[in-house]
Structures are given as structure tokens and as C-alpha cells.
Amino acid sequence: KTIGINAWGQISFIQFFMQYFVVFVSFGFQWSAVRRLSIERNNIRKLKELFKAYFCAQVLLLIISFLILILLVNTFSKFQELNLLVFNGFLVVVGSVIFPYWMMQALEELKVMSATQVISQLLCFSMIFLCVKSVEDIQLAMFFLFINNIIAGILCIIYLNRKGFKLGISSLIEIKQVFRDSLIIFKSQIWISVYTNT
């Protein structure tokens, strides 16, 4: 009610559109990464290497996604009209990369993962309640809606860092391997996403 039906429609459109980028940057890692990490669970050195490889792979996909988004905004009038909202909405994609769901699940740290999500959701909804007062605050509303996973992801990364899993640059060979392992799953996800969203 605060920002109006039209503004919510714009937010919903952008959220829907960004799901295609989320599928792209996820690349099926939520299944392939969990499977491979679970197999290597007792090999801490290998787990640390894989953590870096999967994260680096997603960062590469995030960069590609952002370049594609810039191209779309500069090509189509619909996106040009909503360019600030579109780039704001890209926070959803950033959040899906920063939040290491696959690593937390493989390590069976579901309680910690749930706790970070609850904390981030409470914080974001509190900020929406306090800061969003009118339709002019649509940018703020989107920001706090879409930053949720970024906050949860940062908390999870801090937790993993304390357990010895540090971010860093992975080898090109390892990154290629994680892409290869996930390719079939990614293809099936693309078809499912196109079928259900069109």
C-alpha cells in the first residue's frame, strides 16, 4: 500500500526477470557442488580448493551477467525507463552468488545457514518498515528487499572463514572442472526455467 500497485508491479517484473540471471550464475552448483563436496568431506584440503573453485566460477558468471544486463539496458527502451530499478534489482543476482548455500549444505551447517537468513530478513524488513514511507521510496524498498541474501551470505562467509575456508583465486583447471560437472544440470535448469516462466 505504501508504494502503490504500479511500483509493486515494477518490482515484481524486475524480480521475475532477474531469476533468469540467478539460474545462470547458479549453474546447477546447488546440486553438483553439494554432491562433489560431500564426497570430499573428509579431505579438508580438497574441500578448501573446491570452495574457491565454485565461488570463483560463480563470480565469473556474475561478471558476464552484469555485462549482459548493461547491454540490455542500452538496447531496449523498457529497461532504459527502469534502468535504476533494474541495476538495483541485480542485487538479487549478487546475493545468489555471495550466499554459499551449496557449501553450507555440504557441511550440514543448516542451522547456521537458517540463522543468518532469519537475521538478514528481520533486518531488511525492519528497514523497509522504518524507511519506506511513499512511492518515491521504491528504490529503498527494492534495495532492502533484494539485499537480504547478500547480508546472509556475508555472515556465512565470515563463519566459513573462521572454520578455515577462505576465499581466493582458484586454478583455471579446477574452475573448468566444476563447470563441466554442472553443465548437464544447468541445461535442464534452463529448459525448466524457460518452460515455467514463459
C-alpha positions, 0 to 999 in steps of 0.5 A: 500500500505504501508504494502503490500497485504500479511500483509493486508491479515494477518490482515484481517484473524486475524480480521475475526477470532477474531469476533468469540471471540467478539460474545462470550464475547458479549453474546447477552448483546447488546440486553438483557442488553439494554432491562433489563436496560431500564426497570430499568431506573428509579431505579438508584440503580438497574441500578448501580448493573446491570452495574457491573453485565454485565461488570463483566460477560463480563470480565469473558468471556474475561478471558476464551477467552484469555485462549482459544486463548493461547491454540490455539496458542500452538496447531496449527502451523498457529497461532504459525507463527502469534502468535504476530499478533494474541495476538495483534489482541485480542485487538479487543476482549478487546475493545468489552468488555471495550466499554459499548455500551449496557449501553450507549444505555440504557441511550440514551447517543448516542451522547456521545457514537458517540463522543468518537468513532469519537475521538478514530478513528481520533486518531488511524488513525492519528497514523497509518498515522504518524507511519506506514511507511513499512511492518515491521510496521504491528504490529503498524498498527494492534495495532492502528487499533484494539485499537480504541474501547478500547480508546472509551470505556475508555472515556465512562467509565470515563463519566459513572463514573462521572454520578455515575456508577462505576465499581466493583465486582458484586454478583455471583447471579446477574452475573448468572442472566444476563447470563441466560437472554442472553443465548437464544440470544447468541445461535442464535448469534452463529448459525448466526455467524457460518452460515455467516462466514463459 
